């Protein structure tokens, strides 16, 4: 089952550059709002689990959501069996505060140089922190496509991840 949650209006930054945007806390300015957002998931997660049971839980974030997914993983703000971070980057600092769930970093060869560099930096920082992760690159630009979803589902289905938890 998939539970798709939305970010929040006005949570993008503290400068007000994106007041009319719906975002996830995805940078150092607003990272402290992440726990509040996760707390708001309690009811939707409970309803989903009533419908489908208490199976494994995975997080898949794209773009702004990818920064947030990385923040959740690194700061141990949400318990998941694995994370997919597609075309995002790190929210500093990248030092595990809890268990290190497996991470898949997905990037593209046509991304803006800044995003590509941030994905590479995130991989380097995860490696330096002793994290189990896989980094994959596909052709194309900044979009979430079927290939990304397939890669995420394949990653979530890897039996070795089950042994880590």
C-alpha positions as CSV (number, residue, x, y, z in Angstrom):
1,X,0.0,0.0,0.0
2,X,1.1,3.5,-0.6
3,X,0.4,6.5,1.7
4,X,1.2,9.8,-0.1
5,X,1.5,12.7,2.3
6,X,1.8,16.4,1.5
7,X,4.2,19.0,2.8
8,X,2.9,22.1,4.4
9,X,2.2,25.6,3.2
10,X,4.8,28.2,4.2
11,X,7.3,25.7,5.7
12,X,9.9,26.1,2.9
13,X,12.2,28.6,4.5
14,X,12.4,31.3,7.2
15,X,13.1,34.2,4.8
16,X,9.6,34.0,3.2
17,X,10.9,33.4,-0.3
18,X,8.4,30.6,-0.8
19,X,5.5,31.6,1.4
20,X,2.9,30.4,-1.1
21,X,4.5,27.0,-1.7
22,X,3.7,23.7,-0.1
23,X,7.0,22.1,1.0
24,X,8.7,19.8,3.4
25,X,11.2,21.0,5.9
26,X,14.2,20.5,3.7
27,X,17.0,22.8,4.8
28,X,18.9,23.8,7.8
29,X,16.7,26.9,8.3
30,X,13.5,24.9,8.9
31,X,14.8,21.4,9.9
32,X,13.5,21.9,13.4
33,X,10.0,21.7,12.0
34,X,10.4,18.1,10.8
35,X,9.4,16.5,14.1
36,X,6.2,18.5,14.0
37,X,5.4,17.4,10.5
38,X,6.1,13.7,11.4
39,X,3.8,14.0,14.4
40,X,1.0,15.1,12.1
41,X,1.3,11.7,10.3
42,X,0.1,9.8,13.4
43,X,-3.6,9.7,12.3
44,X,-3.1,8.9,8.6
45,X,-0.5,6.2,9.4
46,X,-2.9,4.6,12.0
47,X,-5.7,4.6,9.5
48,X,-3.5,3.1,6.8
49,X,-2.2,0.4,9.2
50,X,-5.8,-0.5,10.2
51,X,-6.6,-1.1,6.5
52,X,-3.4,-3.0,5.5
53,X,-1.7,-4.2,8.7
54,X,1.6,-3.4,10.2
55,X,4.0,-4.4,7.4
56,X,7.3,-2.8,6.6
57,X,7.5,1.0,6.3
58,X,9.5,2.8,3.6
59,X,10.0,6.4,2.7
60,X,10.4,7.7,-0.8
61,X,11.1,11.4,-1.3
62,X,11.6,13.3,-4.6
63,X,13.2,16.7,-5.0
64,X,12.1,18.8,-1.9
65,X,10.7,15.6,-0.5
66,X,14.0,13.9,-1.0
67,X,15.8,16.4,1.2
68,X,13.1,15.8,3.8
69,X,13.4,12.0,3.5
70,X,17.2,12.3,4.0
71,X,16.6,14.5,7.1
72,X,14.2,11.9,8.5
73,X,16.7,9.1,8.0
74,X,19.8,10.9,9.3
75,X,18.1,12.4,12.4
76,X,16.1,9.3,13.1
77,X,12.8,11.3,13.1
78,X,10.7,8.5,11.5
79,X,11.2,4.8,11.8
80,X,11.4,3.2,8.3
81,X,13.0,0.0,7.0
82,X,14.6,1.9,4.1
83,X,14.6,5.2,2.4
84,X,14.8,6.4,-1.3
85,X,16.1,9.9,-1.9
86,X,15.5,10.8,-5.5
87,X,17.1,14.0,-6.8
88,X,17.6,15.8,-3.5
89,X,20.5,16.2,-1.2
90,X,21.6,16.4,2.5
91,X,20.4,18.6,5.3
92,X,23.5,19.2,7.4
93,X,24.9,17.7,9.5
94,X,24.9,14.2,8.1
95,X,25.7,12.1,11.2
96,X,23.3,9.3,12.2
97,X,21.4,10.0,15.4
98,X,19.9,6.5,15.5
99,X,19.9,3.3,13.4
100,X,21.1,3.6,9.9
101,X,18.3,2.3,7.6
102,X,19.5,1.5,4.1
103,X,19.3,4.4,1.6
104,X,19.0,4.5,-2.2
105,X,20.2,7.7,-3.7
106,X,18.7,8.3,-7.2
107,X,20.0,11.0,-9.5
108,X,20.0,11.8,-13.2
109,X,22.7,12.7,-15.7
110,X,20.8,15.9,-16.8
111,X,20.1,17.4,-13.4
112,X,21.2,20.9,-12.6
113,X,24.9,20.8,-11.6
114,X,24.0,21.9,-8.1
115,X,21.5,19.0,-7.5
116,X,23.9,16.5,-9.0
117,X,26.8,17.8,-6.8
118,X,24.5,17.6,-3.7
119,X,23.6,14.0,-4.4
120,X,27.3,13.1,-4.7
121,X,28.1,15.0,-1.5
122,X,25.3,13.2,0.3
123,X,26.7,9.9,-0.8
124,X,30.2,10.9,0.4
125,X,28.9,12.0,3.7
126,X,26.8,8.8,4.2
127,X,29.9,6.8,3.4
128,X,32.0,8.8,5.9
129,X,29.3,8.1,8.5
130,X,29.4,4.3,7.8
131,X,26.0,4.2,6.3
132,X,24.6,1.4,4.1
133,X,23.5,3.0,0.8
134,X,23.3,2.5,-2.9
135,X,23.8,5.3,-5.4
136,X,22.2,5.0,-8.9
137,X,22.1,7.4,-11.8
138,X,19.7,7.3,-14.8
139,X,19.5,9.3,-18.0
140,X,17.0,12.2,-18.0
141,X,16.2,15.3,-16.2
142,X,14.6,16.4,-12.9
143,X,11.4,14.3,-12.9
144,X,10.0,11.4,-11.1
145,X,9.4,8.7,-13.7
146,X,8.5,5.0,-13.9
147,X,12.1,4.0,-13.9
148,X,12.6,5.8,-10.5
149,X,9.5,4.1,-9.0
150,X,10.7,0.7,-10.3
151,X,14.2,1.3,-8.8
152,X,12.6,2.2,-5.5
153,X,10.4,-0.8,-5.4
154,X,13.3,-3.1,-6.3
155,X,15.4,-1.5,-3.5
156,X,12.6,-1.9,-1.0
157,X,12.3,-5.6,-1.9
158,X,15.9,-6.5,-1.4
159,X,16.0,-9.3,1.2
160,X,19.3,-8.2,2.7
161,X,17.5,-5.0,3.9
162,X,15.3,-7.2,6.1
163,X,18.4,-8.6,7.9
164,X,19.4,-5.1,8.9
165,X,16.3,-4.5,10.9
